[in-house]
C-alpha cells in the first residue's frame, strides 16, 4: 500500500498496520484524512491478503487529538449534521469490518480520536495512553458516535460522567473499566502483543469471524432481531468449503480420546 499524506500502511504476515503521521504537528482528523482512512479500510474489505488491522499513532505521545479545530470553525447548523454523519459512516465502516481491527493507543486519544478507538473491535493501550471527550468545554458534543459507543461500554451514568465533565481516563482505569483489553508498557511492545493477539484470532475461519462481528453489532441495534441475525450467521457458516473437513478432524480427535 502507498503512503498517503497522513497515513502510512504496512502489511506484514497478514496484519496491516496503519500509522497516523503527525510530522511536526499532532494528528487531528479532517474531512480529507477521514476519507483517506476510509479508502484504506476499503482495501481491508477487498484484499484477501489482509487478515487483520492495527491502527496506531506515530511516536509515543499522541494517537489522535480529534477533529481539527479549523474544521469546526467552518461548520454551521446547516452543514454540521452532514459533517457528523460523514464521520459516523467512516467509523461504522471500521466497526462493521468482517476482519478484526485493533486500536493500539500510544498516547492521547481525545475527542474523535477516542471515538475512532471505540469503533475498533479491540483496544490496547500503552502506559501513557489517555482518553477523554473534552468537547463539552467548548460547547459541542462528540459527533462521530462517541456518545453511543461509550454508553454501550460503560452504561448511562458512567458515560454521562465522562461526557459531561471531560474528565480524562488513564490507561489503568481504561483497562479496569473494560475500555481496553490490555495495557502494555511502551508502544513497540504493545505492537508486538497486538500482532500476536490478532494472529491468534485470524487463524480461525474468516467467514465465522465476519459473522461474529455482524451478530455482536446486532445485539446493540434495537431495530434488529439479534437472535435471528445469529441464526442466519450460523447458517452462513456452512457456506465454507472446508467446514466439514474441519468438523471431521474434531470427530477424529474425539475418537482418539475415547480410545485412551
Secondary structure, DSSP 8 states (H G I E B T S, - for coil): ----SSEEEEEETTEEEEEE--TTS---B-HHHHHHHHHHHHHHHH-TT--EEEEEESTTTEEE--B-HHHHHT--HHHHHHHHHHHHHHHHHHHT-SSEEEEEE-SEEETHHHHHHHHSSEEEEETT-EEE-GGGGGT----SSHHHHHHHHH-HHHHHHHHHH---EEHHHHHHTTS-SEEESSHHHHHHHHHHHHHHHHTS-HHHHHHHHHHHHHHT-TTS-HHHHHHHHHHHGGG-TTHHHHHHHHHHHHHHHHH-
